[in-house]
Amino acid sequence: MAIDLSETVSILANIGVIAGIIFLAFELRQNNSLLSAQARYSLRQYRSDIADTIMTPHVLEATHKYSSGENVSPAQRSAALMTALKVIELWEWQHGEYVAGTLQLGKLPLESWRVWFRGEGESPVPIREIWETRRSVMNPVFVQFFAKNVIDHQQN
């Protein structure tokens, strides 16, 4: 039984294709791991950025004064409202990551969102006011999710 040269070349080419597919699968897996790590890092960065913004002394003072009903300057009002806008946009982004499957529902800090929205405890940012003015231009899926899981959610 003689091995035909064209058959040998064909078999070797098929082995090369299979090896290439296996290599590509490993590369995709590694790339997916890196993308997941990048998504987790971005989420931490966004949350850290919000905390840094809120903890800036002039923003902290403005949001506390604004939420307690004290007289505030136009700059203080803007600082409080823009901080609230930044927070809600972060929440919308996080929800988008949840919908896309890159963030699990349990990773959404819904209880914190409820506290901030309802103004319970030490939550000086006027989230509710920004919510009322911005919800019409936000992603409708997020608006529905937020209404169900934050606004309408009943405490146990």
Secondary structure, DSSP 8 states (H G I E B T S, - for coil): ----HHHHHHHHHHHHHHHHHHHHHHHHHHHHHHHHHHHHHHHHHHHHHHHHHHHSHHHHHHHHHHHTT----HHHHHHHHHHHHHHHHHHHHHHHHHHHTSS-GGGS-HHHHHHHHHT-SS--S-HHHHHHHHGGGS-HHHHHHHIIIIIS----
